[in-house]
Amino acid sequence: MKKAKAGSKRASGAVDFETVRELARIAAEFDLAEVEAEPSGRVRIRRGVAGAPVASPFDPATPARPTGTIALLPSAAAETGVVISSPFVGTFYRAASPETAQFVELGQMVRKGQVVCIVEAMKLMNEIESESDGKVVEILVKNGDHVEYGQAMFRLSQG
Amino acid sequence: MFKKVLVANRGEIALRVIRACREMGIRSVAVHSTADADSLHVRFADEKVCIGPAPSKQSYLFIPALISAAEVTGADAVHPGYGFLSESADFAEVVGKCGLIWIGPQASVMRTMGDKVAARKAMSAAGVPILPGTGAIETDRAADEAVERIGLPVIIKAAGGGGGRGMKIVEDRARLRSQLAAARAEAQAGFNNPTVYIERYIARPRHIEVQVLGDGSSAIALGERECSIQRRHQKLVEEAPSVALDDERRQELLRMARKATTAIGYRTVGTLEFLLDENKKFHFMEMNTRIQVEHTVTEEVFGVDLVREQIRLAAGDSLRLRGDLRPRGHAIEVRINAEDPITFAPSPGVITALNLPGGLGVRVDTHVYANYRVPSSYDSLIAKLIVRADNRPAAIARLRRALFEFVVEGIKTNVDFHRRLIDHPDFIAGRLDTHLIERM
């Protein structure tokens, strides 16, 4: 699964989906791991390394990850805290736009109800809020990656 | 041809489509609910996306999740399978608006055929005989007049229904009005459309259907299937060809089906369902605008991969099956359900041991395996057992042998029921009608 990273196309604050779509198409066609286009006109591409496994939520070779229907995974909670998982299929963004700061950083404290990321689905930017207080100890998804329903995105430690 | 197809379904039919894609060199995307993470369709697809929790309404019937999954994976076409959204004209339209190809018919045709009143009208206009009946019944008086004209017994059907759901048989004139009210309420609850219509009721019909393929300008009819063995209007055993037809009746039926398919400009695979009455007259019942569960028996006797043809037609190819297509031998499919053989209640749970039959002329389409958990959220079909042999008696002998080898432990199934059914004298003699199971 190849990914098209187009974060910097959201320069004006509004996302140009036609361009994102086009970049995704180009990435797929030429087997590119990354396409990055900036408003200045600068374009950077990165070719996938042949034979190298590309980390992806949809890699059939990776064993099925547990996908909980709730944000709190009780079995894992004892040792790993609380997981914030995606409520639907979409694309994960850590900031509202490339110019704005990321919603949360590793090690940061978050409060219940605080926006931690955006999951874009059906052309809508959905702000995802934390369901509890805690410290961000792990960010499990990269900006621009696809997320599945129930996929863990952040891990928080509590107490 | 497509580069990547998203399969908007689960279970054996999702696997069936994924297999066709792999053989055609097309990448496939499986979608699944959290309950289906370990299903074979997920394992054998090139990519997989979890689209929601177990309830179908939040996963396999949830259009935004399906479209989003197609977008993030870069799929260029959507195959709906059967059931779920396969006959949703709305979904077909959304798929098209998102720049994806719908592997199925035009939304307008789906809309017409999905409305049974409109379908009767369209088929009648194409020269297909329909049962004496009515358009939408608006008033009690209209129902009275219809019964006067058609004669009892009649059947009240939901215009938005199909697949045997939402029907009321009226044998007693005094109960017409109450049955009509009940049918309307059920139609509203089940199909969100209270419109009903009335047809003559045939007490002991055969259910015979024709497999058709069209490319918009021409069409072929790929033989018939006999699906008379049903329980509560749900098919359990299907075979091809039907023993009820001589060659002359068969050619007449196939000609009629081909003509109707061409007339509506049909552009994919589909099925025209007919009732054959006691006087061997055909009556159109409904058209299924999708691949069907029992497409396999047609594949076996004609040596055609129907899902492959369906994908080719969606990609804009024209029909390549031509001329005098004749079935070779006889094929029978039995549906293996996870259900209590006495009460027919679903029997979900873990399959602790499994032996699938094999050998010459035996095909099993299934998504289950040993240690697989049959989820309680979906229908109970766990496998389709299909046999082919030179003739019907040989096919029954092979089916008996294959059922002998079919072992499922840990859950209840209808394997034993099928063993008894195929030894019933009426089944062996080919005296089939939709009430045979009630006589067992």
Interface residues (C-beta under 8 A of the other chain):
Chain A: M1 A24 R25 A28 P57 F58 D59 P60 A64 T67 G68 T69 F88 V89 G90 T91 A121 M122 H146 E148 Y149 G150 Q151
Chain B: K3 V29 T34 A37 D38 V42 R43 A45 D46 E47 K48 V49 C50 I51 G52 P53 A54 S59 P64 A65 I67 S68 A69 E71 V72 T73 G74
